[in-house]
Amino acid sequence: MAINIDIPDVGTRESRLGSITGYNGDLHDLVNKSQCGGLKNRDRCFSQSSSCNAGCALGQLSGIRDIAIINHAPSGCSAIAPDVNVANAQLSAKRGVTNSTVFIGTDMNEKDTVFGATKSLRDIVIETYKRYKPKAVFIGTSCVTGIIGEDVDSVVEELKKELPIPIAAVHCEGFRSRIWASGFDECDHAVLSTIVKPAKTKRNVINFKNFFESAREEIIDIFKNFDVEPFFLYQNSTVEELSRLSESLATVCICGTLGTYLGNGLEEKFGVPYVRTINPLGIAGFETWLREIGNVINKGTEVEDYIAREREIYIPQIDAIKKELKGLRAVLGMGPGYTFEVSRVLQELGVEVVWAAAWHYDKKYDNGKVPPALDYLLENSPNNFKLSIADQQNFEILNILNKYKPDIYFSRHPGTTVWAIKQGIPALFVADEYMIFGYKGTLSFARTLLDTLKNRSFEKNLAARSKLPYTDWWYKQENGKFLREERK
């Protein structure tokens, strides 16, 4: 699908990628329906929880140094500001840089809802520039601005003539999309359309889109073997650095869900190749990813030399742990960029995946292809495991865990991890995006997995003292009970 950065907004994942939040079936059925176009969303007649795409959009952008986020919304919508400020302060201190980014809410009230608030929005942006001198301003919309039809784009066009900095609207009204990851695309669209400039030259740099650059030093050392430097975005990046994304040799990402719009946009509009492989988690993922990078930047020999050296160090250690993990059973509940990738890594380690739940599912990415992780699993998975698509529906996860009673549960959201532990099931919170990155990360992950399984006293004690709200009636229900039939 063509990416148009000349318009102020980007289509939601539902309309652009055919993404869904409701499905119950198995691996083969999901991939086959994705490939033939037969996959339809199934609505829930009961929904327990979800997230807002504004959190992803504005949270990502706020990591850029020395800018201003203007959240044009009621005060409650700015509840993410404290988390953002703390994260920015800690992560910039870790890097040894300063980040003066400000997060400001316009505090819309009942009067604004009736009569509109574009004038006050304009005044707030101008005052913000006078006080803080940000290098760019991003104005996030909200459910309220969407409902009343607030013309934020016109305000932006007027302000562009008055202020000497990039200004962009970020259309992240919560009701626009049920898929929080649409927020990643909205922030990428704002950067591509407002910040990135055509390349005047090329540099030995690879754009690396990630969340919090926790493996920064390790990746810098890896890329030195190939005479290139990584540029991490958006956390701790600057507006000037982002303006030069088009000068890079390639774009890679730690998560396909996170990077699809930016990677494909840079390739389509600025000619920067996007490395589309399974993610660099586990051995197969890391080696596939490295080899494709080597192919794109003409460093294939150097990549093979690096792989050979690292395999001698790490593969024997990983193989030794695999013997102890073989035959164990696991259930997963994560975002789709990790659910299918971690499923693959677990199978590499000899662990059987009995159920994988993804918070949403993109049946294609912006290049029109099925996500690489699904193609890989279809060809290489030893079993056709069960799958569901459920946007953080804990009551469904607890039903699955009770029925299958796995040896361990994996999540990237601590809110579900604790519920598994209360059932007495060991749980591993895959919090760090680089927890399973490369050879070193895969070895560390395998050791952590083994430690978690060998030390179960906490889970047993907590389960013995916890009373869960679920009845035997619920545990006897089929997991897809609350899903309506597919929409035609």
Secondary structure, DSSP 8 states (H G I E B T S, - for coil): ----TTSS----HHHHH--BSEEEEEHHHHHHHHHHT------BSS------HHHHHHHHHHTSTT-EEEE-S-GGGGGGHHHHHHHHHHHHHHHT-----EEEE----HHHHHH--HHHHHHHHHHHHHHH--S-EEEE--HHHHHHT--HHHHHHHHHHHSSS-EEEE---GGG-S-TTHHHHHHHHHHHHHT----SS--SEEEEE-SS-TTHHHHHHHHHTTT-EEEEESTT--HHHHTTGGGSSEEEES-HHHHHHHHHHHHHHH---B--SS-SBHHHHHHHHHHHHHHHHT-HHHHHHHHHHHHHHHHHHHHHHHHHHTT-EEEEEE-HHHHHHHHHHHHHTT-EEEEEEES-B-SS-TTSS--HHHHHHHHH-SS--EEEEESS-HHHHHHHHHHH--SEEEESSHHHHHHHHHTT--EEE--STTTTBHHHHHHHHHHHHHHHHH--HHHHHHHHT---S--HHHHTS-GGGGB-----
